[in-house]
Amino acid sequence: MRTDSASKTPTVLLGLLILGGLGVAASWFSAGPERFWANWILWFLFYFTLALGALFLVALEHLVAARWSVPIRRLPERIATLLLPVVPVALIALGAVPVLYPGSRPAALQNPLLAGKAVWLGLPFFSLRTVLCLVLSLLALAVFVRGSLRQDASRDPGFNVRARKFAPAFMAIFAFVMTALAFDWISGLTPEWYSDIFGVYLFAGGFLAGLAATTLTLIHVQGQGRLRDVTGHHRYNLGGFLFGFTVFWSYIGFAQYMLMWYGNLPDEVLWYRDRLEHGWHGITLALAFVHFLVPFFALVTRDAKGDPRRLRWVAMLMLGAHALDLYWLVFPVLGKGVLFSWPELSFAVFFLAGGLLWIRKALTWGEDMPVGDAFLRQGLEFRL
């Protein structure tokens, strides 16, 4: 029965991909270019930050020479390959710049707050930064993931040395790419507004999404009888990371709001006003609820952090919360209140079906564990 269901899954996902694609195309003519591009940017950022978050987890293992995570490292490596389909999505997203980004328009020269940033916010330099972010991300993907997959056959211990030497450079690359995404693609929608810690805020959400996707994938493949040697001790560490970074995301989000509320500067509070009026107040409260309160109390006990059933629904909730967070960051710039109907549903179906099809294929690449890694045995023997 499970085999029959599994064999039908690609067909169902392909059908949803086509159905969602038709809705996406129709939304351009029915809902208008602005709403189309807002949806496109949301899902571009969702997958880019999720893939970077998963790759950050891989790099972190190499950086600190962790052993416990070696048996599950192939999962975030596979999730990080989402960077490959993100490339065409990002290039298409550049079409949104003249439509949604005020700093790229000729009228920006008449605004004294934007005139000095005209070159930086203009489409040519904006596009150059985006391409640079993509190139650097693909370089890191090649070093970490392609090298790891090759090690399955070569058993070359030199890969671990190369990966550990590259890990500090990746951290600098990661900081640049995540900050550029935050300031260009999100803050750039309201270029008069800025926040010094906005890049950290996006990092916290992206890393949480990468952790959640890794956790959910682990539970999924173990349900198929794979990765049987991965124990509750490994799941507990993933649950601990989810718990810790849920608190970190909340701290950064509250710190940003508190400082702007306390300063009460017009060019800062207007950004929050747009997210607290015209129906957005409910979304703001919902975001605090699903992105902090629920996962915090769901994972606060020791046993909960290793419980696969608990981790499954918390991980799914965190991925949904990350999408809601990006929706809350992007959509208020349209100035039309809370929008959610068939165009948003079509984009969700299209991108989620495409992402699941990609991950389903990626789960067949290489061995389920990095069998060529000399530290795999130590990872399998890990106990709390």
Contacts in CASP RR format, 6 or more apart in sequence:
PFRMAT RR
TARGET T0000
AUTHOR 0000-0000-0000
METHOD contacts of the structure
MODEL  1
MRTDSASKTPTVLLGLLILGGLGVAASWFSAGPERFWANWILWFLFYFTL
ALGALFLVALEHLVAARWSVPIRRLPERIATLLLPVVPVALIALGAVPVL
YPGSRPAALQNPLLAGKAVWLGLPFFSLRTVLCLVLSLLALAVFVRGSLR
QDASRDPGFNVRARKFAPAFMAIFAFVMTALAFDWISGLTPEWYSDIFGV
YLFAGGFLAGLAATTLTLIHVQGQGRLRDVTGHHRYNLGGFLFGFTVFWS
YIGFAQYMLMWYGNLPDEVLWYRDRLEHGWHGITLALAFVHFLVPFFALV
TRDAKGDPRRLRWVAMLMLGAHALDLYWLVFPVLGKGVLFSWPELSFAVF
FLAGGLLWIRKALTWGEDMPVGDAFLRQGLEFRL
2 224 0 8 1.000
9 360 0 8 1.000
10 357 0 8 1.000
10 360 0 8 1.000
13 353 0 8 1.000
13 354 0 8 1.000
13 356 0 8 1.000
13 357 0 8 1.000
13 360 0 8 1.000
14 353 0 8 1.000
14 357 0 8 1.000
15 353 0 8 1.000
16 349 0 8 1.000
16 350 0 8 1.000
16 352 0 8 1.000
16 353 0 8 1.000
17 349 0 8 1.000
17 350 0 8 1.000
17 353 0 8 1.000
17 354 0 8 1.000
17 357 0 8 1.000
19 349 0 8 1.000
20 346 0 8 1.000
20 347 0 8 1.000
20 349 0 8 1.000
20 350 0 8 1.000
20 353 0 8 1.000
21 346 0 8 1.000
21 349 0 8 1.000
21 350 0 8 1.000
22 346 0 8 1.000
23 342 0 8 1.000
23 343 0 8 1.000
23 346 0 8 1.000
23 350 0 8 1.000
24 36 0 8 1.000
24 39 0 8 1.000
24 343 0 8 1.000
24 346 0 8 1.000
24 347 0 8 1.000
24 350 0 8 1.000
26 346 0 8 1.000
27 35 0 8 1.000
27 36 0 8 1.000
27 39 0 8 1.000
27 342 0 8 1.000
27 343 0 8 1.000
27 346 0 8 1.000
27 347 0 8 1.000
28 36 0 8 1.000
30 343 0 8 1.000
31 343 0 8 1.000
33 99 0 8 1.000
34 99 0 8 1.000
34 100 0 8 1.000
34 334 0 8 1.000
35 334 0 8 1.000
35 339 0 8 1.000
35 343 0 8 1.000
36 343 0 8 1.000
37 93 0 8 1.000
37 95 0 8 1.000
37 96 0 8 1.000
37 99 0 8 1.000
37 100 0 8 1.000
38 96 0 8 1.000
38 100 0 8 1.000
38 330 0 8 1.000
38 331 0 8 1.000
38 333 0 8 1.000
38 334 0 8 1.000
39 343 0 8 1.000
39 344 0 8 1.000
39 347 0 8 1.000
40 89 0 8 1.000
40 92 0 8 1.000
40 93 0 8 1.000
40 96 0 8 1.000
40 347 0 8 1.000
41 93 0 8 1.000
41 96 0 8 1.000
41 100 0 8 1.000
41 185 0 8 1.000
41 330 0 8 1.000
42 323 0 8 1.000
42 326 0 8 1.000
42 327 0 8 1.000
42 330 0 8 1.000
42 331 0 8 1.000
42 347 0 8 1.000
43 89 0 8 1.000
43 347 0 8 1.000
43 348 0 8 1.000
43 351 0 8 1.000
44 86 0 8 1.000
44 89 0 8 1.000
44 90 0 8 1.000
44 93 0 8 1.000
44 185 0 8 1.000
45 181 0 8 1.000
45 185 0 8 1.000
45 186 0 8 1.000
45 326 0 8 1.000
45 330 0 8 1.000
46 209 0 8 1.000
46 322 0 8 1.000
46 323 0 8 1.000
46 326 0 8 1.000
46 351 0 8 1.000
47 82 0 8 1.000
47 85 0 8 1.000
47 86 0 8 1.000
47 89 0 8 1.000
47 351 0 8 1.000
47 355 0 8 1.000
48 83 0 8 1.000
48 86 0 8 1.000
48 90 0 8 1.000
48 137 0 8 1.000
48 181 0 8 1.000
49 178 0 8 1.000
49 181 0 8 1.000
49 202 0 8 1.000
49 205 0 8 1.000
49 206 0 8 1.000
49 209 0 8 1.000
49 322 0 8 1.000
49 326 0 8 1.000
50 79 0 8 1.000
50 82 0 8 1.000
50 206 0 8 1.000
50 209 0 8 1.000
50 210 0 8 1.000
50 213 0 8 1.000
50 319 0 8 1.000
50 322 0 8 1.000
51 79 0 8 1.000
51 80 0 8 1.000
51 81 0 8 1.000
51 82 0 8 1.000
51 83 0 8 1.000
51 86 0 8 1.000
51 137 0 8 1.000
51 210 0 8 1.000
52 80 0 8 1.000
52 83 0 8 1.000
52 137 0 8 1.000
52 174 0 8 1.000
52 177 0 8 1.000
52 178 0 8 1.000
52 206 0 8 1.000
53 76 0 8 1.000
53 80 0 8 1.000
53 206 0 8 1.000
53 207 0 8 1.000
53 209 0 8 1.000
53 210 0 8 1.000
53 211 0 8 1.000
54 76 0 8 1.000
54 77 0 8 1.000
54 79 0 8 1.000
54 80 0 8 1.000
54 82 0 8 1.000
54 210 0 8 1.000
54 213 0 8 1.000
54 214 0 8 1.000
55 76 0 8 1.000
55 80 0 8 1.000
55 83 0 8 1.000
55 137 0 8 1.000
55 140 0 8 1.000
55 141 0 8 1.000
55 144 0 8 1.000
55 145 0 8 1.000
55 170 0 8 1.000
55 174 0 8 1.000
56 174 0 8 1.000
56 207 0 8 1.000
56 210 0 8 1.000
57 69 0 8 1.000
57 76 0 8 1.000
57 207 0 8 1.000
57 210 0 8 1.000
57 211 0 8 1.000
57 214 0 8 1.000
58 73 0 8 1.000
58 76 0 8 1.000
58 77 0 8 1.000
58 80 0 8 1.000
58 144 0 8 1.000
58 145 0 8 1.000
59 140 0 8 1.000
59 144 0 8 1.000
59 167 0 8 1.000
59 170 0 8 1.000
59 171 0 8 1.000
59 174 0 8 1.000
60 66 0 8 1.000
60 167 0 8 1.000
61 69 0 8 1.000
61 70 0 8 1.000
61 73 0 8 1.000
62 144 0 8 1.000
62 160 0 8 1.000
62 163 0 8 1.000
62 164 0 8 1.000
62 166 0 8 1.000
62 167 0 8 1.000
63 164 0 8 1.000
63 167 0 8 1.000
63 168 0 8 1.000
63 171 0 8 1.000
65 164 0 8 1.000
67 375 0 8 1.000
67 378 0 8 1.000
67 379 0 8 1.000
67 382 0 8 1.000
68 233 0 8 1.000
68 234 0 8 1.000
68 237 0 8 1.000
68 379 0 8 1.000
68 382 0 8 1.000
69 234 0 8 1.000
69 237 0 8 1.000
69 379 0 8 1.000
70 369 0 8 1.000
70 370 0 8 1.000
70 373 0 8 1.000
70 375 0 8 1.000
70 376 0 8 1.000
70 378 0 8 1.000
70 379 0 8 1.000
71 227 0 8 1.000
71 229 0 8 1.000
71 230 0 8 1.000
71 234 0 8 1.000
71 369 0 8 1.000
71 376 0 8 1.000
71 379 0 8 1.000
71 380 0 8 1.000
72 214 0 8 1.000
72 218 0 8 1.000
72 227 0 8 1.000
72 230 0 8 1.000
72 234 0 8 1.000
72 238 0 8 1.000
72 369 0 8 1.000
73 148 0 8 1.000
73 369 0 8 1.000
73 370 0 8 1.000
73 373 0 8 1.000
74 148 0 8 1.000
74 366 0 8 1.000
74 367 0 8 1.000
74 368 0 8 1.000
74 369 0 8 1.000
74 370 0 8 1.000
75 214 0 8 1.000
75 217 0 8 1.000
75 218 0 8 1.000
75 221 0 8 1.000
76 210 0 8 1.000
76 213 0 8 1.000
76 214 0 8 1.000
77 144 0 8 1.000
77 145 0 8 1.000
77 148 0 8 1.000
77 149 0 8 1.000
78 145 0 8 1.000
78 217 0 8 1.000
78 359 0 8 1.000
78 362 0 8 1.000
78 363 0 8 1.000
78 365 0 8 1.000
79 210 0 8 1.000
79 213 0 8 1.000
79 214 0 8 1.000
79 217 0 8 1.000
79 359 0 8 1.000
79 362 0 8 1.000
80 141 0 8 1.000
80 144 0 8 1.000
80 145 0 8 1.000
81 141 0 8 1.000
81 145 0 8 1.000
81 358 0 8 1.000
81 362 0 8 1.000
81 365 0 8 1.000
82 355 0 8 1.000
82 358 0 8 1.000
82 359 0 8 1.000
83 134 0 8 1.000
83 137 0 8 1.000
83 138 0 8 1.000
83 141 0 8 1.000
84 138 0 8 1.000
84 141 0 8 1.000
85 354 0 8 1.000
85 355 0 8 1.000
85 358 0 8 1.000
86 134 0 8 1.000
87 134 0 8 1.000
87 138 0 8 1.000
90 130 0 8 1.000
90 134 0 8 1.000
93 130 0 8 1.000
93 185 0 8 1.000
94 123 0 8 1.000
94 126 0 8 1.000
94 127 0 8 1.000
94 130 0 8 1.000
97 104 0 8 1.000
97 122 0 8 1.000
97 123 0 8 1.000
97 126 0 8 1.000
97 127 0 8 1.000
98 104 0 8 1.000
98 105 0 8 1.000
98 123 0 8 1.000
100 189 0 8 1.000
100 333 0 8 1.000
101 121 0 8 1.000
101 126 0 8 1.000
101 188 0 8 1.000
101 189 0 8 1.000
101 191 0 8 1.000
102 108 0 8 1.000
102 111 0 8 1.000
102 114 0 8 1.000
102 190 0 8 1.000
102 191 0 8 1.000
103 114 0 8 1.000
103 117 0 8 1.000
103 118 0 8 1.000
103 121 0 8 1.000
103 122 0 8 1.000
103 188 0 8 1.000
103 191 0 8 1.000
104 121 0 8 1.000
104 122 0 8 1.000
104 123 0 8 1.000
104 126 0 8 1.000
108 114 0 8 1.000
108 115 0 8 1.000
108 117 0 8 1.000
108 118 0 8 1.000
108 121 0 8 1.000
108 191 0 8 1.000
109 115 0 8 1.000
109 118 0 8 1.000
111 192 0 8 1.000
113 191 0 8 1.000
113 192 0 8 1.000
113 267 0 8 1.000
114 121 0 8 1.000
114 191 0 8 1.000
114 192 0 8 1.000
117 191 0 8 1.000
119 125 0 8 1.000
121 188 0 8 1.000
121 191 0 8 1.000
126 184 0 8 1.000
129 180 0 8 1.000
129 184 0 8 1.000
130 180 0 8 1.000
130 184 0 8 1.000
132 180 0 8 1.000
133 176 0 8 1.000
133 177 0 8 1.000
133 180 0 8 1.000
133 181 0 8 1.000
136 173 0 8 1.000
136 176 0 8 1.000
136 177 0 8 1.000
137 173 0 8 1.000
137 177 0 8 1.000
139 173 0 8 1.000
140 166 0 8 1.000
140 170 0 8 1.000
140 173 0 8 1.000
140 174 0 8 1.000
143 162 0 8 1.000
143 163 0 8 1.000
143 166 0 8 1.000
143 170 0 8 1.000
144 163 0 8 1.000
144 166 0 8 1.000
144 170 0 8 1.000
147 159 0 8 1.000
147 163 0 8 1.000
148 159 0 8 1.000
148 163 0 8 1.000
148 370 0 8 1.000
148 373 0 8 1.000
149 365 0 8 1.000
149 366 0 8 1.000
150 156 0 8 1.000
150 159 0 8 1.000
151 159 0 8 1.000
151 370 0 8 1.000
151 372 0 8 1.000
151 373 0 8 1.000
152 366 0 8 1.000
152 367 0 8 1.000
152 370 0 8 1.000
152 371 0 8 1.000
152 372 0 8 1.000
154 372 0 8 1.000
155 372 0 8 1.000
156 372 0 8 1.000
157 374 0 8 1.000
160 373 0 8 1.000
160 374 0 8 1.000
160 375 0 8 1.000
174 203 0 8 1.000
175 203 0 8 1.000
178 199 0 8 1.000
178 202 0 8 1.000
178 203 0 8 1.000
178 206 0 8 1.000
179 199 0 8 1.000
179 202 0 8 1.000
181 199 0 8 1.000
181 202 0 8 1.000
182 198 0 8 1.000
182 199 0 8 1.000
182 201 0 8 1.000
182 202 0 8 1.000
183 194 0 8 1.000
183 198 0 8 1.000
183 199 0 8 1.000
186 198 0 8 1.000
186 202 0 8 1.000
186 329 0 8 1.000
186 330 0 8 1.000
187 193 0 8 1.000
187 194 0 8 1.000
187 195 0 8 1.000
187 198 0 8 1.000
189 330 0 8 1.000
189 333 0 8 1.000
190 271 0 8 1.000
190 274 0 8 1.000
190 333 0 8 1.000
192 267 0 8 1.000
192 270 0 8 1.000
193 267 0 8 1.000
193 268 0 8 1.000
193 270 0 8 1.000
193 271 0 8 1.000
195 201 0 8 1.000
195 256 0 8 1.000
195 260 0 8 1.000
195 268 0 8 1.000
197 252 0 8 1.000
197 255 0 8 1.000
197 256 0 8 1.000
198 256 0 8 1.000
200 252 0 8 1.000
201 249 0 8 1.000
201 252 0 8 1.000
201 253 0 8 1.000
201 256 0 8 1.000
204 245 0 8 1.000
204 248 0 8 1.000
204 249 0 8 1.000
204 252 0 8 1.000
205 245 0 8 1.000
205 249 0 8 1.000
205 322 0 8 1.000
205 325 0 8 1.000
206 322 0 8 1.000
207 245 0 8 1.000
208 242 0 8 1.000
208 245 0 8 1.000
208 246 0 8 1.000
208 249 0 8 1.000
208 318 0 8 1.000
208 322 0 8 1.000
209 318 0 8 1.000
209 319 0 8 1.000
209 322 0 8 1.000
211 238 0 8 1.000
211 239 0 8 1.000
211 241 0 8 1.000
211 242 0 8 1.000
211 245 0 8 1.000
211 315 0 8 1.000
211 318 0 8 1.000
212 242 0 8 1.000
212 314 0 8 1.000
212 315 0 8 1.000
212 316 0 8 1.000
212 318 0 8 1.000
212 319 0 8 1.000
212 322 0 8 1.000
213 315 0 8 1.000
213 319 0 8 1.000
214 238 0 8 1.000
215 235 0 8 1.000
215 238 0 8 1.000
215 239 0 8 1.000
215 242 0 8 1.000
215 311 0 8 1.000
215 312 0 8 1.000
215 315 0 8 1.000
216 311 0 8 1.000
216 312 0 8 1.000
216 315 0 8 1.000
216 316 0 8 1.000
216 319 0 8 1.000
217 359 0 8 1.000
217 363 0 8 1.000
218 227 0 8 1.000
218 230 0 8 1.000
218 234 0 8 1.000
218 235 0 8 1.000
218 238 0 8 1.000
219 235 0 8 1.000
219 308 0 8 1.000
219 311 0 8 1.000
219 312 0 8 1.000
219 315 0 8 1.000
221 227 0 8 1.000
221 363 0 8 1.000
221 368 0 8 1.000
222 228 0 8 1.000
222 230 0 8 1.000
222 308 0 8 1.000
226 368 0 8 1.000
227 368 0 8 1.000
227 369 0 8 1.000
229 369 0 8 1.000
229 380 0 8 1.000
230 380 0 8 1.000
231 382 0 8 1.000
231 383 0 8 1.000
232 306 0 8 1.000
233 382 0 8 1.000
233 383 0 8 1.000
233 384 0 8 1.000
234 382 0 8 1.000
235 305 0 8 1.000
235 306 0 8 1.000
235 308 0 8 1.000
235 311 0 8 1.000
236 302 0 8 1.000
236 305 0 8 1.000
236 306 0 8 1.000
236 384 0 8 1.000
237 384 0 8 1.000
238 311 0 8 1.000
239 299 0 8 1.000
239 305 0 8 1.000
239 306 0 8 1.000
239 311 0 8 1.000
240 299 0 8 1.000
240 305 0 8 1.000
242 295 0 8 1.000
242 299 0 8 1.000
242 305 0 8 1.000
242 311 0 8 1.000
242 314 0 8 1.000
242 315 0 8 1.000
242 318 0 8 1.000
243 295 0 8 1.000
243 296 0 8 1.000
243 299 0 8 1.000
243 300 0 8 1.000
243 305 0 8 1.000
246 291 0 8 1.000
246 292 0 8 1.000
246 295 0 8 1.000
246 296 0 8 1.000
246 299 0 8 1.000
246 318 0 8 1.000
247 292 0 8 1.000
247 296 0 8 1.000
249 291 0 8 1.000
249 292 0 8 1.000
250 288 0 8 1.000
250 291 0 8 1.000
250 292 0 8 1.000
250 296 0 8 1.000
257 272 0 8 1.000
260 268 0 8 1.000
260 269 0 8 1.000
260 271 0 8 1.000
260 272 0 8 1.000
261 269 0 8 1.000
261 272 0 8 1.000
274 280 0 8 1.000
274 332 0 8 1.000
274 333 0 8 1.000
274 335 0 8 1.000
275 283 0 8 1.000
275 284 0 8 1.000
275 328 0 8 1.000
275 332 0 8 1.000
276 284 0 8 1.000
278 335 0 8 1.000
278 337 0 8 1.000
278 338 0 8 1.000
279 337 0 8 1.000
279 338 0 8 1.000
280 328 0 8 1.000
280 332 0 8 1.000
280 337 0 8 1.000
280 338 0 8 1.000
283 324 0 8 1.000
283 327 0 8 1.000
283 328 0 8 1.000
283 338 0 8 1.000
284 328 0 8 1.000
286 324 0 8 1.000
287 321 0 8 1.000
287 324 0 8 1.000
287 325 0 8 1.000
287 328 0 8 1.000
290 317 0 8 1.000
290 320 0 8 1.000
290 321 0 8 1.000
290 324 0 8 1.000
291 318 0 8 1.000
291 321 0 8 1.000
291 322 0 8 1.000
291 324 0 8 1.000
291 325 0 8 1.000
294 314 0 8 1.000
294 317 0 8 1.000
295 314 0 8 1.000
295 317 0 8 1.000
295 318 0 8 1.000
295 321 0 8 1.000
298 304 0 8 1.000
298 310 0 8 1.000
298 313 0 8 1.000
298 314 0 8 1.000
299 305 0 8 1.000
299 310 0 8 1.000
299 314 0 8 1.000
304 310 0 8 1.000
305 311 0 8 1.000
323 348 0 8 1.000
331 337 0 8 1.000
331 338 0 8 1.000
331 339 0 8 1.000
369 376 0 8 1.000
370 376 0 8 1.000
END
